[in-house]
Amino acid sequence: MRPVCVLGLGLIGGSVLKAATRAGWEAFGASHEPVTDPRVEPTVTAALARAARSDALVVVAVPLPAVDDVLREVAAHAPDCLLTDVVSVKQPVADAVAKRLPNARYAGGHPMAGKSASGWDAAEESLFDGAAWVVTTDEDVPRDAWRAAAELALACGAEVVPTTTREHDAAVARISHLPHILAAVLASTGADGGSLALSLAAGSFRDGTRVMTTRPELVLAMCEGNRGPLLAAVDEALGRLGAARGALASTGGLAATVRAGHDGRQQLEDLRGADREEFPIDLTDPEAFETLRDLGTAGGRLLRLEGDTAIGALPA
Amino acid sequence: MRPVCVLGLGLIGGSVLKAATRAGWEAFGASHEPVTDPRVEPTVTAALARAARSDALVVVAVPLPAVDDVLREVAAHAPDCLLTDVVSVKQPVADAVAKRLPNARYAGGHPMAGKSASGWDAAEESLFDGAAWVVTTDEDVPRDAWRAAAELALACGAEVVPTTTREHDAAVARISHLPHILAAVLASTGADGGSLALSLAAGSFRDGTRVMTTRPELVLAMCEGNRGPLLAAVDEALGRLGAARGALASTGGLAATVRAGHDGRQQLEDLRGADREEFPIDLTDPEAFETLRDLGTAGGRLLRLEGDTAIGALPA
């Protein structure tokens, strides 16, 4: 089994290291924050030297603003290793890889799991169990890098969602970054009501603002890094909120808004609750990546790899 | 102890009945939905006749659109009973009471607790434990009705937040009704991303849309009933979201939005985590209601009643 070298040991990187260890992988890493653990090398340089010696899969697990610096180190010390990342936006990472390591064998990754607490101590080996983990499946992604990233995701307990860089960034703008912006708007508007309003705040306000307990720097790195797709999602939300405003002011009726929201949430429940049909995908097929992308678009995931066959699952 | 007669036995009314029973009160009620329970009278008319005989406190616990019909029945069968309600908006209920029972001894109530499930079977005797329960403390509220409503809230395990009808409606627009509108907008925008987006949806989307699992009729009754204050809150949210949009489009920076959101949520945590100082309020003081309202405005609550003294608690 190929070792894994995780650069950045916050909540996500730390959880990757712990989950890969649980799966029996040789896993090591490095962090700018001090972490005392036998798997942690004293410096990023030392970790990368070990990665180069052992032909490890290198995982970039720092917030987006720090990615470029880390990639420079990778280019200097382990340029030939297979490379992936777990950063929440994919196009800027792909661009940075193309700039710093134009010959890298790289597939992007993004595990869709998290919690409000951050840092190594918050990291858990079970964080990704059953979660979606995107592996970018653009046509030009090297097959060996794709395979290594998918194997890591599966070893960490996740299910692989194959999709393109562009589709990933558009989707997460809607379901991960927009929720943070709306939570910020809600928290500000609630707090503007003063102590009385906050004293009355119950479940709906607490749930709707929970992600605002996350460190602002992390939220900013994520949201600002996905500027174009997030702008489109915010515009769509502005349109819907404006329509609700207009309906409330004119007829007083909010049925269209509330029923569409209820239906949207119900679609999520239906997708989660659906029986899934498993089927094999031959990875040696020249059109395998197209099949994989279609699976992702349809809400499907990969459950495991068996030799040259990927086992996909599609909601019935 | 005065008996309590609960009209409407959904999640909130049912929980009031169960919580009052737990506190040792004689509690009975009626519901349009069939409920099999020894405390439930066969009809609203029968329940009100019993309330009139036993001089019970009558609690209106139906959704706002049904309030007027229930008040007609109260006017016909128990016009002299003390009256309160647990409806989520206060001005429309006060208006309906003024119309149907102009001489009623009425104080409005609103327990700030709930969950997505609805109906008698979802009702819990512990639903209100530690929750805020608004009792309207406008200057013209009859003192005996106020006292009865406050006693019920405390008996149900809640803490009383004294405030005016107007301040209540403005506050809940921000922290209860706006969260539902933003959740609807988020759920719709997420679902518009198709199966891929919903497959990737994790905690931030689930939390941000949870209230959309509530029955749409209940959300509509609540939000549409608070039209004016909700319009103001939606306008504030539109302004903030528009500012975020502008910042993202121009400089790409979201720091002002995210930091304000983080601060707002932190204010909620600070209020909840604060030590509280207890002090007595003499309810026979002619200015007691003013003192009570000031307590509510400052985020304070009443913890208990001891004869003519209310024990207030204010975050330090």
Interface residues (C-beta under 8 A of the other chain):
Chain A: M112 A113 G114 K115 A131 A132 V134 V161 T163 E167 H168 A170 A171 V172 R174 I175 S176 L178 P179 H180 I181 L182 A183 A184 V185 L186 A187 S188 T189 G190 A191 D192 G193 G194 S195 L196 A197 L198 S199 L200 A201 A202 G203 S204 F205 R206 D207 G208 T209 R210 V211 M212 T213 P216 V219 L220 C223 E224 R227 L230 L231 A233 V234 D235 E236 A237 L238 R240 L241 G242 A244 R245 L248 A249 G252 G253 L254 A255 T257 V258 R259 A260 G261 H262 D263 G264 R265 Q267 L268 E269 L271 G296 T297 A298 G299 G300 R301 P315
Chain B: M112 A113 G114 K115 A131 A132 V134 V161 T163 E167 H168 A170 A171 V172 R174 I175 S176 L178 P179 H180 I181 L182 A183 A184 V185 L186 A187 S188 T189 G190 A191 D192 G193 G194 S195 L196 A197 L198 S199 L200 A201 A202 G203 S204 F205 R206 D207 G208 T209 R210 V211 M212 T213 P216 V219 L220 C223 E224 R227 L230 L231 A233 V234 D235 E236 A237 L238 R240 L241 G242 A244 R245 L248 A249 G252 G253 L254 A255 T257 V258 R259 A260 G261 H262 D263 G264 R265 Q267 L268 E269 L271 G296 T297 A298 G299 G300 R301 P315
